[in-house]
Amino acid sequence: MNSKLRIYAFSIPWNLFLLTLGSSLVALSIQSVAVPHEFLSGGVSSISLLFYYFTSTLSPGLWLLFLNIPIAIGGWFLVSRRFVLYTAYGMAAVSIWMELLSSVVLPIEDSLLAAIAAGALLGGGVGTALRSFGSTGGLDIIAVILHQRFGFRIGQIGFLFNMCVLGVGFWLMDTDVVMYSLISVFVSGQVTDHVLSMFNQRKLVFIISNQAQAISRAIIEGAQRGVTILEGRGGYTGQPKQVVMTVVNNLQQKKLEEMIFTLDPDAFVIFENTFNVIGKGFSKWKVY
């Protein structure tokens, strides 16, 4: 990412755009798919839906807004003021979108397909919002706190929390509905993690070769990537070996393979997927 794009990615308009887009997907998932099928959507919104299903005193959007307020106060002290201010916008946007979409129902009759659609939309919305410096509120705030302090993946935190909420749902709702909700929650967690990692995933490459120096120069000059030379030793032969380590994006993999095997047809190469790469030439460390 060049410097101009990097600066724009951290600008206020870009963050508000991500939050607006993410909140619209979250609202569409809840209001237009989950509510018509009486699903629990996951996170704090599940609690708001339980209140809505069994009291009908307030709309799901208003219940969600009221439940988010004490959690946002906690985020003010445990994350950052910037995060909470952006999240306040995200929370308000979700509630507004839910009111605007109150009469919109996606024409999905099959419950299984509806559960998958609800989970995909919700996960896409949450992941998109979390790519900003804020979130859509609720469980996202709790997840960011645990992610920053203990390194837990945000999708996994959501899944564990939702298991507790769905456990309550088994006592109050039809079992089939809760099982479909479970499918939706699982899909949501997977999509959230995928959206958060899809632009940061890179290939970690280890190259064991007798032409390590030549390969290193080719990577530096041809792929414009840095390399690290590791000193190794063959387990069977006991002979010293140099191991070239580098990180490339997915589009550079084929070019890298061509460079390596042109210089050394007998090279041994390992490609590993990474969840995130932070540093020069890749992602910048993100602090909420």
N, C-alpha and C positions, 0 to 999 in steps of 0.2 A: 504494500500500500504506500503510494507516494505521500509526501508531507501534506499536500493540499487536501487529499481525500481523508487522511488521518485527522486533520484539524476539523474538517466538516463532520466526520463521524462522531466527534465529541461536542458538537455544537448544540445549542438549545433547540433550533428548528428540527434538526435530525432526531433528537431525543423525543420531542413532542410528536413527530411523525410516527416513530416506532410505537409510542404509547397509544396514539390514536388508532393505528392499524391493529395493534395487538388487542386493545380493549374492544374493538368492533368484532373481532373473531371470537373473543371470550363471550361477549353478549349474544352473538348469533348462536353459539353452541348452547348456551343456557336457555335463552328465551325461545329460540326457534326450533330446537331439537329436544333438549332435556325436559323442559316443562311440558310440552305436548305429550311426551311419552311417560311423564312422571318419574324420570330418572333422577338420581342424585349425581350431580356433575363433578364432584370432587372439591376438596379444599373447603374453605370457609363458605363458598357458595352452596355446598351441600347442606350446611347447617341452615343457611338462609332459605333453601328450598324446603327443608323439613318444617321450618316455621310457617312457610307459605302454604304447604300442603295441608297442615293440620290446624291453621288458624285463619288463613285468608284475610287477615286484617290489613296487611300491607303487601305491596307488590314485591316480587323477588329482588328487584333492583334496590328498593328502599331498605329491605331487610339487610341486604349485603352491605349497603353503605353504613348503616348503623353498627353492624358487627365489625366493620373495618376500622372504625374510629379508635377503639382502645388499642388495637394491634398497631396502628400507625403511630400512636403515642409512644409505644414501646420501641418502635423503629427509630424514632427521633433521638432516643438516648443510646441505642445499641448499634445503630448503623451510621447514619449521618443525616444532617438536616437536608442536604441536597437530595439524597435518596428519598426522604419522606415527602419533600415538596413535589418532586416528580411523581411519586407514588400517589399523592393526593390528587394530582391531575388524572392519573390513570384510574383511580377509584371512581372519581366523578364521571370520567368518560364511560366507564363500564355501566354505571347506573343510568346515565343519559341514553346510551345506546340501547340498553334493555327496555327503557320506556319507549323509545322510538320504534323498536322491533316487537313491541308487545302484541301486535296483530299479524306478525309475519311468522308463518309456519313452513318449514321446509317439507316438501311432499315426500317424505320417506315413511312408508307404512311398515316395512319389516323392522322389527325391534332390534335384531342383531345389526343390521346395516345402520340403523339410527344410532346405536351405541358406538359403533366404530366412527361414524361421522361426527358425533358429539365429542368424542375423545380427540379426534384429529384436529377439529376446529379449536377446541380448548387448548390443547398442547401447542398448536401453532400460535395461538394468541398469547399465551403465557410466555413461550420462548421468545417471540418477537418483542414483547414488552421488556423482558429481562435483558435483551441486547442493548437496551438503553441504560441510563443511570437510574431508572426507577422500576416500577412494576405495576401490576394491576391490583395490588393490595392483598389483604388476607393472608393466606398461607405463603404467598410469595415473600412477604416480609420475614416471616419465621424462617423460611428456607434460606434466604440470603444471610440471615444472622448465623445459622448453623453452617452454611457453606463457607462464610468468611472465617469463622472461628475454628471449625473442625474439618473443613474440606469435604463435607458430604456433598454428593451430587444432588442438584436441586430436584430432578425428577424422582430420585429415590426417596427423598424426604417427603415429597408429596404423596407417593404411593403408600408409605408407612402411615402417614396421618390419615389418609383416606380409608385404610383398612379399619382403623378405629371408628371412623364415622359410619362406614358401611356395616360394621358390627352392630351399631345401634340401629341402623336401618333394618336389619334382620328381625328385630323385635317389633318394629312399628309398621313395616311395609310388606307388600307381597314379595315372596322369595324370588320369583322370576324377575321382577323389576330390579331387585337388589343385585341379582347376578348379572343382568345386563349393565347395570351401573358399574359393577366391578370390571367388566370388559372395557367400558368407556374410560374408567380411571386408569387402567393399565395402558391403553392406547395413548392417553393423554400424557402419561409419564414418559413413555418412549419418544413421543413426538417432541416433547419439551426438551429432552436431552439432545435429540438430533438437531433441532433448530439451533440450540446453543452452541453445538460443536461443529455444525456443517461448514461454517466459514473459517474455522480454526484448525480443522483436521489437516494434518500433514503426514508425510512419510518419513519415518526415522530409518536411515539406511546404514547398514554395516557392510563393509566391503573388505574381504580378506583376499589379498592378492600379492604376487611377487612384484607387481608394477604399482605399488601403492603411491609412490611419489608422482609418477606420470598421471595416474588417475586423479590424484589430488589437484594437480595443476589444471587438468581438463575441467574439473568441477568448478574450480575458482574462476577460470577464464571463460569457459563455455556456458555454464549454468548460472554464473554469478552468485554462487553460494559458498559459504564458508565451510571449512572442513576441520576435523580434529584427528590427529594421528594417535592411535592407541598402540601400545606395545603389547603383543600377545605371544603365545607359544603354542605350537601344535600339541594336542594331547597325545597323539599317537607317535608322531615323529620326534617330538621334543624340540623341534627347530623353531627359532624365533620368527615371528610373523608380525608384520605391521597391519593394523586394522584401521581402515578409513571410516570415520563416522561423519555423516552429514544429514541435513534435514531439507527436504524439497517439498514443493506442493504437488498435488496429484497430477497436474498437467505436465510436470517435468519428469515424471517417472520413466516414460518410454525413451525420452531423450537421454536420460541418465544411463539407462540400460545399454543403449547403443554406444555411448562413450566408453562405458566400462568394458564391454565385451569386444569392442574394437581394439582396445589396448591390451586386454588379457582375456582370451577366450576361456581360460581355466579359472577365472575368478569365482569366488563363492560370495554371493550377495544375499543379504537378508533385508526385506522390507517390512516394517512394522507400522501399523496405524497408530497415530497419537491422538489423544483426546483434545489436547490444546498445546500450542507452542507459543511461548511468550519471549520476546526479545527482538533484537535488531533484525529487520527484514520481515518480521512476522507480526504477531499481535502485540499490542501494548498492554502492560499490566493494568487491569481495570479495578479501580477502587470506587465503590458506590458512595 
